[in-house]
């Protein structure tokens, strides 16, 4: 049986190109601080584009708040009706989960294919203030002064 070496080489090149196109990602790494302190080991960081979570999360792995590479996969341009990941120039928001609560990092990233960006993230939890009208208590019952 005679094998066409040129045909095999072309086929292998096509496979490499397809795999490279599908594996495009934008990677982020850096340090995370919460209220000015390094985030505890195990804190989870997730990436969101247009309020959609892309399922590759990262965790803080060192006492200084360093987080592992957070890889955000790219969109497959051949499926226009479905968005599977980031597109060039998309804003990436980072959400941080700690002790059952989720916070939004003060910084964002920009999705660019095949890049590794260092972004140090900070989270400053904000307290919500509820202004109560005079004569009302926290559970909204009318109170008469004594």
N, C-alpha and C positions, 0 to 999 in steps of 0.2 A: 504494500500500500504506500503510495507516494503522498507525502505531507507537504502542503504549500506553506513554507515558513513565512513568507510575506503576509499571507492571509492571517496566520496565527498572531503575528506581531501586530497587525492592524486591530484585530479583535482584542488583544490584551491592552493596547493603548486606549481603545474605546471604553473598556471596563474601568481603567484607571481614571479616565476623565469623568465618567459617570459617578464613580465613588467619591471623587474629589468634590464634585458639585453638590452631592447630597450631604457631605460631611462638613460643609461650611458652618463655622460658628464664630461667635464673638465671645472671648473669654475675659473674665474680670477677676482680679485678686487684690488683696490689700489688707488693711486692718479695720476693725470695727470697734468704735467706742460708744458706750451708752452712758449718758449723763457725765461725760468726761472721763469715764473709767473704761479700761479694756473690757470688752465683752467676755463673759465667762465661756470656758471651753464647752462646746456642744450647742451653742446658740446657732439657730438655723437662719440662713439668709436665702431668700428666693428672689427670682427675677420675674418682672411683669412688664409686658408691652401692651399698651392700650387696654389696661385692666385685665389682661389675660395672663395667667400663670403658665410659664413654660417650665416643664417638670424637672429641670435639673437644678437641685438645690445644693447649697454648700454649708459647711459648718465651721465654726471657729475651732481651731485645733491647738492653739498655743496660748500661754498666759498673757502674751502681749496683745491679744485680740486678733491675731492673723487669721484670715479665712482662706480656705483652699480655693483653687480655681473654680469659679462659677461659670460654666459653659452654657451659653444660650444658643441653641441651634438655629440655623437659618431656615428661611422659607423655601419650599420647593417651587421654583418658578414655573414648573410644568403643570401645577395644580392651581390655576388662578382662582377657582371658586373656594379654595380652602387655604387658610393661612396656618402653616405649621410652625412658624418661628419668625425670627427677626428679619427685617429688610433693611438695606443700607440707609442709615440716617434715622432709624426708629429710636425713640427715647426709651431707655430701660430704667424702670423704677425698681428699687430694692426694698423688700419688706423683710422685717426681722421678727422672728418668733422666739419669745422667751417667757418661761413660766406661764404658758397658756395664753399669753397676750401677743398681739401683732402690732408692730410699729412700722412706720414708713421712714426710711432713711432720708436725711436732709439732702443727699446728693443723688444725681441720676447719671446714667452713662448713655453713650450713643452706640447703637449696634453698627458695627462695621465688620465685614466678613474677614475671617482668618486673622484676627488681631488678639493680642493679650494686653489689656489695659489695666494699669494699677489705679485703683480708686479706693482711697481711705474713706470709709463710711462713718457717719456719726448719727446717732439717734438721740433726740432730746424729747422724751415724752412730754406732751403738753397736757396740762390739766384743764378741764372744761369748767368754766364758771357758770353757775346758774343763778341768775338774779331773781330773787323772790320779791314779790310785792309785799309791802307792809301789811301785816294782818294775816299772812299765809305762812304755814310752816312747810317743811320739806315734802310732805306727802299731800300737799295741796288741800288742806282742810282749813276752813275759815276759823280764825282764832280771835276771841274777844279779849282785850286787855283786862287785867284784874284791877 
